[in-house]
Amino acid sequence: MLRFLTAGESHGKGLVAILEGMVSGLNLDVKKIDLELIRRQGGAGRGGRMKIERDRAEILSGVKGNKTIGSPIAVLIKNKDYKIEKLPAVYSPRPGHADLAGVLKYGFDDIRCVLERASARETAARTAVGAICKMLLAEFKIKINSSICQIGGVYNYSDIKRKINEAKKNKDTLGGVFEVRAFNLPIGLGSYVHCDRRLDGRLSAAVMSIPAVKAVEIGLGFGYAGQFGSGVHDAIYYDKKHNFYRKTNNAGGLEGGVTNGQPLVIRACMKPISTVGNALPSVNMLNKKASKAAVERYDTCAVEACSVVAEAVIAFELANAFLEKFGSDSLKELSTNYSNYIKKDR
Ligand SMILES: Cc1cc2nc3c(=O)[nH]c(=O)nc-3n(C[C@H](O)[C@H](O)[C@H](O)COP(=O)(O)O)c2cc1C
């Protein structure tokens, strides 16, 4: 079983991720983690923080001579913007954030104690974990990519640019929809036998757990609702060359919670960034008087970054399911198990 934990605050010393359960013998290229971290920092509409931070991963454990040794892999991403002890207290919760619920739940006055951890800065740690999982999947030619479907209700690049500029000018924010795809997945990852082993549920939960993601759909998703069954289920064909195959992929690569050999297709909606420059109405936590919500430095739009994080969390879930199916402690043994399964006469 693969598992991970992250720790760290937005303006703390740094973020730490520990990935446990990775096989030994995997070539771990730190530059590939850095590339994913840089991708997460990019995209149209990003704010000031991205100019300060150039995220770099430092491997603290679990690797010797660039190869994993089976022990927990700890990754550190230092915050160049470390100043948590010097930042002012915050008393006006921002709508759309964990601010209000967080202070009431944990018993603080200062919202900073909430927002520092609730910040999407944590997704840098998850991106690092996903980058390592992508390296494992790449050994089996499994590739993951993503693209933007729409931002703020517009679809083409020039309209998106214009819309983001408009939002920036008005001190407003935008969300959108992105799509993640994974290719060359073997048939049989996940299982229908119990709810918590269904890969559709695990993938959806992983993507939904990214801050600001509000909807996830697999394959045709909501598009199924208005269709006849005869028109949407992917008919099954067989020939010697292609084995079992489909001409359509409305299921998005999953049937019964199990990969079916088709590309995995997951779309998600990210809500507009919650911190709005033209601050929304709120209430001061100390005197309970009406006030404007606090404004922390913010992105106008982070849909592209969110899609990179989604690739990462999907990579983790797929790597975990892959290890469950072909499970072993070393890459060599894993490769043997995989080849034996793939070669099986069907
Ligand atoms: C990559 C990424 C960057 C984000 N940047 C910001 C930001 O700059 N300002 C902000 O207020 N929210 C930002 N968010 C979104 C908030 O973290 C999110 O609105 C908040 O956690 C509440 O969302 P929830 O209700 O889905 O948890 C970002 C989210 C992601 C995934």
The ligand as an SDF file (V2000), in Angstrom:
LIG
                    3D

 31 33  0  0  0  0  0  0  0  0999 V2000
   -3.3490   25.8260   -7.1640 C   0  0  0  0  0  0  0  0  0  0  0  0
   -4.3180   26.6170   -6.3300 C   0  0  0  0  0  0  0  0  0  0  0  0
   -4.0520   27.9430   -6.0500 C   0  0  0  0  0  0  0  0  0  0  0  0
   -4.9300   28.7020   -5.2590 C   0  0  0  0  0  0  0  0  0  0  0  0
   -4.6380   30.0120   -5.0060 N   0  0  0  0  0  0  0  0  0  0  0  0
   -5.4770   30.7220   -4.2160 C   0  0  0  0  0  0  0  0  0  0  0  0
   -5.2180   32.1030   -3.8830 C   0  0  0  0  0  0  0  0  0  0  0  0
   -4.2280   32.6770   -4.3530 O   0  0  0  0  0  0  0  0  0  0  0  0
   -6.0890   32.7450   -3.0860 N   0  0  0  0  0  0  0  0  0  0  0  0
   -7.2000   32.1380   -2.5930 C   0  0  0  0  0  0  0  0  0  0  0  0
   -7.9570   32.7750   -1.8890 O   0  0  0  0  0  0  0  0  0  0  0  0
   -7.4980   30.8670   -2.8900 N   0  0  0  0  0  0  0  0  0  0  0  0
   -6.6560   30.1360   -3.6680 C   0  0  0  0  0  0  0  0  0  0  0  0
   -6.9470   28.8380   -3.9760 N   0  0  0  0  0  0  0  0  0  0  0  0
   -8.2180   28.2760   -3.5890 C   0  0  0  0  0  0  0  0  0  0  0  0
   -8.4310   28.1910   -2.1180 C   0  0  0  0  0  0  0  0  0  0  0  0
   -7.4200   27.4870   -1.5230 O   0  0  0  0  0  0  0  0  0  0  0  0
   -9.8180   27.6120   -1.9140 C   0  0  0  0  0  0  0  0  0  0  0  0
  -10.7360   28.5300   -2.4000 O   0  0  0  0  0  0  0  0  0  0  0  0
  -10.1110   27.3630   -0.4750 C   0  0  0  0  0  0  0  0  0  0  0  0
   -9.2650   26.3470    0.0080 O   0  0  0  0  0  0  0  0  0  0  0  0
  -11.5080   26.9370   -0.1900 C   0  0  0  0  0  0  0  0  0  0  0  0
  -11.9520   25.9990   -1.1050 O   0  0  0  0  0  0  0  0  0  0  0  0
  -12.7760   24.7150   -0.6460 P   0  0  0  0  0  0  0  0  0  0  0  0
  -14.0850   25.1910   -0.0930 O   0  0  0  0  0  0  0  0  0  0  0  0
  -12.9380   23.9280   -1.8970 O   0  0  0  0  0  0  0  0  0  0  0  0
  -11.9150   24.0360    0.3530 O   0  0  0  0  0  0  0  0  0  0  0  0
   -6.0990   28.0840   -4.7690 C   0  0  0  0  0  0  0  0  0  0  0  0
   -6.3660   26.7440   -5.0510 C   0  0  0  0  0  0  0  0  0  0  0  0
   -5.4800   26.0070   -5.8210 C   0  0  0  0  0  0  0  0  0  0  0  0
   -5.7710   24.5630   -6.1050 C   0  0  0  0  0  0  0  0  0  0  0  0
  1  2  1  0
  2  3  1  0
  2 30  2  0
  3  4  2  0
  4  5  1  0
  4 28  1  0
  5  6  2  0
  6  7  1  0
  6 13  1  0
  7  8  2  0
  7  9  1  0
  9 10  1  0
 10 11  2  0
 10 12  1  0
 12 13  2  0
 13 14  1  0
 14 15  1  0
 14 28  1  0
 15 16  1  0
 16 17  1  0
 16 18  1  0
 18 19  1  0
 18 20  1  0
 20 21  1  0
 20 22  1  0
 22 23  1  0
 23 24  1  0
 24 25  2  0
 24 26  1  0
 24 27  1  0
 28 29  2  0
 29 30  1  0
 30 31  1  0
M  END
$$$$
